[in-house]
Amino acid sequence: MIFAAKTSEIPSFGKKAVLLNGKALLLVNIKGEFFACDNECPHQGSPMTGGIVREGAISCPRHGYRFNLRTGACADAPAFELKVYPTELRGDELFVDIS
């Protein structure tokens, strides 16, 4: 697990782009539950920072493909899967397992 951010840096329903060991990730907070995923859509590489978070999923800002933040599965195009990473809270610090 690698330190990614303070929880106060990611407001509820907010996002934060980070670079961990050279890997571009997006951290997402949904009512105090934190998720981490690649910050690039697997379809055409669009940055997910502009994506809309709703009902446990994030939508690609370019084509609207919706990805489940728990599993990475794409509801709109099952051939595409967003890489998601386990997270762990330690007090007010968020850690991500990128191995």
FENNOR-V486967 format. One record per run of one state. SS is the DSSP state (H for helix, E for strand, - for the rest). FROM is the first residue (numbers start at 1). TO is the last residue. If there is no record, write none. Layout:
SS	FROM	TO
SS	FROM	TO
//
This chain:
-	1	1
E	2	6
H	7	9
-	10	14
E	15	20
-	21	22
E	23	30
-	31	32
E	33	38
-	39	47
H	48	50
-	51	52
E	53	54
-	55	56
E	57	59
-	60	65
E	66	68
-	69	72
E	73	74
-	75	80
E	81	81
-	82	83
E	84	85
-	86	86
E	87	90
-	91	92
E	93	96
-	97	99
//
